[in-house]
Amino acid sequence: MGAPSPHVYEVSEINDFQERVMRRSLEVPVLVDFWAEWCQPCKTLTPTLEKLVAEYKGQVELAKVNVDQARQLAAAFRIQSIPTVFLFVDGQPADAFQGALPEKAIREFLQPHLQAPGADPLEQAREALAAGQLDVAEAAFQEVLAGEPKHGEALVGLARVALGRGDTVTAGHWIDAIPPEDALHFEQGQRLRGVFAFSEAAGDRAALEAQVADDPADAEAWYRLGATLATQGDWEGACRAFLEVVKRDRGLREDGGRAALLAIFDLLGGEDPITATWRRRLAAWLF
């Protein structure tokens, strides 16, 4: 079973699986075909998968896992019969099927997960950044810059990606590249400089959201979530998280929740609606 396309490859080790399937699926859906040489249905299914992947020209990729050579992977996925096919999207299994489905059924299985050709990379970047998918957002913003090197929103977006990783040096590089004549994005860039101090406390957004949902009394997790949201420019979410810190532990980081809120108010300015709303809520809680 040869690979007829650069988007088809063999995977046999767990480390390789993490890189070529889980990480790769942050950028493009990846089919994982568990098969074996002795499996008769596999001899029908795998060539069909290879044909479709070649036809889709990079919209989806295929990782083939020979269960006889990759026993650890087969065990990890509890493979009991083959062929079994998983579809990974955004680093997670999104769907699966067993058996040698006909081509039409496989197309229907794939269709909801395929990115339409010519999809707007800026929209992709916005959605990925909002979801905390930094690698995906970075790739999409870079695609925007390839066509328009001074695109203000893309430059601000890349700065936010860098801040999300705690990399203030790279964030500063992108902010410096924003043209001053692009007043809106230039101002956004300058505001981002003001949250550099939060980057040290920032972490994985999804993990921190799960942490505070699991333990709402964890003031440190609320603080780190607020710092993470601030580095991503989500001022409303950051204010909400920092007010939770004020409510739960005034002693944390020397009244760090209140100090963080005041810093955001200074960054946004007194006329900003977010400042007005959250200054009022902070005062209501304190007094």
Secondary structure, 3 states (H helix, E strand, C coil): CCCCCCCEEECCCHHHHHHHHHHHHHCCCEEEEEECCCCHHHHHHHHHHHHHHHHHCCCCEEEEEECCCCHHHHHHCCCCCCCEEEEEECCEEEEEEECCCCHHHHHHHHHHHCCCCCCCHHHHHHHHHHCCCHHHHHHHHHHHHHHCCCCHHHHHHHHHHHHHCCCHHHHHHHHHCCCCCCHHHHHHHHHHHCCHHHCCCCCCHHHHHHHHHHCCCCHHHHHHHHHHHHHCCCHHHHHHHHHHHHHHCCCCCCCHHHHHHHHHHHHHCCCCHHHHHHHHHHHHHHC
